[in-house]
């Protein structure tokens, strides 16, 4: 299994009596592509932060690649995330004054596995496959289009060849053409690297690209009660 949750609950410290997440059981197999949807404010981003070890549950067990995140300290979780989990953020989180190559190199430096190290030439070749020219790859990313920034975000998330990729509403700001380019590039990379994909979106038109479609309100008992 890539992911296995058992009796997981979570509430934010300022609202301890109002849990956001209460999942009895939920699992994802290796190499599976899962589309997770639900209403805004329903706990989707909170769940992703729990899966990546950014947040810790109040109760229960979260196993990622058969490793119990609750048994790691913060530094161990950071290292585990850098080496095994890629993350595409809704707002990209690129450093705007760095160019595409520099943003990707920065992510690549976090891995301790030298076999996953990429030089500038290697990164530019990958950028070409995502239709990012040499001129654009050396320009500050803050000056590039939304579609270009999002394609760079895919490469940055995948550069360390993670076993799991988490994508949080990654197409929400893209037009139809850029959305199709994004999905095509993402799925191609996932296939090449045999990566497990957890993709959160409210855009059900994308669901046909996935092995499985899960509604958060069906697995999260907090939402079932409302």
C-alpha positions, -999 to +999 in steps of 0.1 A: +000+000+000+011+036-007-013+050+019-033+035+048-053+054+073-069+039+104-091+058+129-077+092+120-091+123+136-079+159+134-090+193+147-072+226+147-059+237+181-081+268+181-112+247+176-105+214+194-142+205+198-148+208+160-129+180+143-123+185+105-113+149+098-126+116+111-117+088+088-122+052+100-102+036+072-089+047+038-062+032+016-045+037-017-026+010-036+008+016-052+007+032-086-030+040-082-044+073-095-070+086-071-093+116-078-106+131-045-133+156-046-155+175-022-169+210-014-148+239-005-140+240+032-147+202+034-112+193+047-095+183+015-063+204+020-062+193+057-063+157+046-034+163+022-014+180+049-019+150+071-008+126+043+024+145+037+032+148+074+029+186+075+001+181+101-002+153+127-035+136+136-050+139+170-057+101+170-051+072+147-024+060+124-012+072+090+010+048+071+027+062+040+048+036+020+045+014+051+061+041+073+042+054+103+044+092+101+034+095+138+066+077+148+088+102+131+100+136+145+097+168+124+131+164+108+125+128+099+091+137+083+107+166+064+134+142+050+108+115+042+087+141+023+117+154+004+127+119-008+093+102-013+065+127-016+060+153-043+035+181-039+019+204-065+003+234-047-028+252-058-009+285-059+023+269-074+046+282-046+074+289-071+099+315-059+091+344-084+125+359-087+142+326-094+140+311-129+125+277-138+158+259-136+167+275-102+133+266-087+136+230-098+173+227-087+162+241-053+138+212-049+163+187-062+188+198-035+165+185-007+170+149-017+199+130-002+198+104-030+226+113-054+211+091-081+182+116-083+205+146-089+199+166-120+222+192-136+210+223-154+212+206-189+190+177-177+165+201-162+163+221-194+157+190-214+128+181-191+114+217-195+115+213-233+092+183-230+067+206-212+071+233-239+092+257-218+118+273-241+154+281-231+145+318-230+115+312-207+135+287-185+160+314-176+134+342-170+121+349-135+091+326-130+070+355-117+071+369-153+058+337-169+022+328-178+000+309-153+002+278-176+040+279-178+042+283-140+020+253-135+040+231-159+072+241-140+054+232-107+048+196-121+085+192-129+096+206-095+072+182-077+084+152-098+122+160-100+131+138-070+111+109-086+087+106-056+068+075-050+037+095-042+025+127-058-001+149-041-018+176-062-040+202-045-065+218-070-037+222-095-059+232-125-082+256-107-066+287-124-060+272-158-081+277-190-093+247-209-062+245-232-037+248-204-057+224-183-054+197-211-016+204-215-011+202-178-030+169-174-013+153-204+022+162-190+013+152-155-001+118-165+028+111-188+053+117-160+033+097-135+033+067-159+070+069-166+079+069-130+052+045-117+041+071-092+010+069-070-012+100-076-036+117-052-053+145-071-078+168-053-101+189-074-138+200-076-136+197-115-153+164-122-146+167-159-110+155-151-122+124-132-120+101-163-082+103-161-081+083-128-084+047-116-107+057-088-129+085-077-135+092-040-158+118-025-143+131+008-178+132+024-181+095+018-148+086+037-149+114+063-176+107+089-176+143+101-191+153+067-216+125+068-231+139+099-238+173+084 
